[in-house]
Amino acid sequence: MGRTTQRECGTAGRRGPDQERPAAWSAYGKLVRLFRERAGLTQQALADAIGYSMEQVASVEQGRRPAKAVFTEAAERVLDAGGALRVLQPDVDRAKLPLFFQDFALLEAEAVSRFSYDPMLVPGLLQTEAYAQALLEAHFPPLDAETVEQRVAARMARQSLLARKSPPIVFVFIVEESAIRRLIGNTTVMRQQLARLLECSAMRNVELQIMPTARGAHSGLNGPMVLLESTDRKQHVYVEAQDIVSVRSDRHEVSEFWLRYGTLRTQALNTEESSCLIERMVGEL
């Protein structure tokens, strides 16, 4: 990744004609067809065996529709694919993400530590499906139902990073109090979301700190940021605003962000205080 990568994404919610079929979806579909034909199965027979419709199988084979993890696991078993489909699943999931985010998702997948500050919303890695759905349905320009479904699925798939063991990732999330008080969806959605935050904060590799509104001015008010360190100890900073993205890896610039983040950690509530605040908020809903 170069020193700075920046893209303007006014059409981030739509795919052009030449982007209808991401390469990962097409490659995956061709493999499914190859294994199916080797097994001597028709599309209908495969569909019956894995619990999908023939149209869904055909769409996956043609690269028109991305396979979900449950499809992959069922197809692996029925077609005896030897892990060939399973190994492509992360690429299939990544292609569901907005184009401007896909390069960062590759860096994120290779990280050993991920520290973030989120002033507006619960970060995607901690969102429930209902919370993510409500956010994407509010997107402008509006997203079609299929794109919303794919983006929600991709966001949920990314959350497997939280439990990755080889190697594990150390996570620190600093989230503004106002972000978790913002009513997204309805009270049921928010109650479930707050419960999810408590569940994640109990994980051994996750620390969640809330920046209280009472803090006033602090070192994060310039905006959100994500700090990554890769397995080869390279450090990156990702910043995003209105679908405009910048990824920086210059060590002098990155160092300033890490110092800023260190200050943020001292200004936010500690993990125990943060959990207590979230528990009180659950009781208020």
Rosetta blueprint (number, residue, H / E / L):
1 M L
2 G L
3 R L
4 T E
5 T E
6 Q E
7 R E
8 E L
9 C L
10 G L
11 T L
12 A L
13 G L
14 R L
15 R L
16 G L
17 P H
18 D H
19 Q H
20 E L
21 R L
22 P L
23 A H
24 A H
25 W H
26 S H
27 A H
28 Y H
29 G H
30 K H
31 L H
32 V H
33 R H
34 L H
35 F H
36 R H
37 E H
38 R H
39 A L
40 G L
41 L L
42 T L
43 Q H
44 Q H
45 A H
46 L H
47 A H
48 D H
49 A H
50 I H
51 G L
52 Y L
53 S L
54 M H
55 E H
56 Q H
57 V H
58 A H
59 S H
60 V H
61 E H
62 Q L
63 G L
64 R L
65 R L
66 P L
67 A L
68 K L
69 A H
70 V H
71 F H
72 T H
73 E H
74 A H
75 A H
76 E H
77 R H
78 V H
79 L H
80 D L
81 A L
82 G L
83 G L
84 A L
85 L L
86 R H
87 V H
88 L H
89 Q H
90 P H
91 D H
92 V H
93 D H
94 R H
95 A L
96 K L
97 L L
98 P L
99 L H
100 F H
101 F H
102 Q H
103 D H
104 F H
105 A H
106 L H
107 L H
108 E H
109 A H
110 E L
111 A E
112 V E
113 S E
114 R E
115 F E
116 S E
117 Y E
118 D E
119 P L
120 M L
121 L L
122 V L
123 P L
124 G H
125 L H
126 L H
127 Q L
128 T L
129 E H
130 A H
131 Y H
132 A H
133 Q H
134 A H
135 L H
136 L H
137 E H
138 A L
139 H L
140 F L
141 P L
142 P L
143 L L
144 D L
145 A H
146 E H
147 T H
148 V H
149 E H
150 Q H
151 R H
152 V H
153 A H
154 A H
155 R H
156 M H
157 A H
158 R H
159 Q H
160 S H
161 L H
162 L H
163 A H
164 R L
165 K L
166 S L
167 P L
168 P L
169 I L
170 V E
171 F E
172 V E
173 F E
174 I E
175 V E
176 E E
177 E H
178 S H
179 A H
180 I H
181 R H
182 R L
183 L L
184 I L
185 G L
186 N L
187 T H
188 T H
189 V H
190 M H
191 R H
192 Q H
193 Q H
194 L H
195 A H
196 R H
197 L H
198 L H
199 E H
200 C H
201 S H
202 A L
203 M L
204 R L
205 N L
206 V E
207 E E
208 L E
209 Q E
210 I E
211 M E
212 P L
213 T H
214 A H
215 R H
216 G L
217 A L
218 H L
219 S L
220 G L
221 L L
222 N L
223 G L
224 P L
225 M E
226 V E
227 L E
228 L E
229 E E
230 S E
231 T L
232 D L
233 R L
234 K L
235 Q E
236 H E
237 V E
238 Y E
239 V E
240 E E
241 A E
242 Q L
243 D L
244 I E
245 V E
246 S E
247 V E
248 R E
249 S L
250 D L
251 R H
252 H H
253 E H
254 V H
255 S H
256 E H
257 F H
258 W H
259 L H
260 R H
261 Y H
262 G H
263 T H
264 L H
265 R H
266 T H
267 Q H
268 A L
269 L L
270 N L
271 T H
272 E H
273 E H
274 S H
275 S H
276 C H
277 L H
278 I H
279 E H
280 R H
281 M H
282 V H
283 G H
284 E H
285 L L
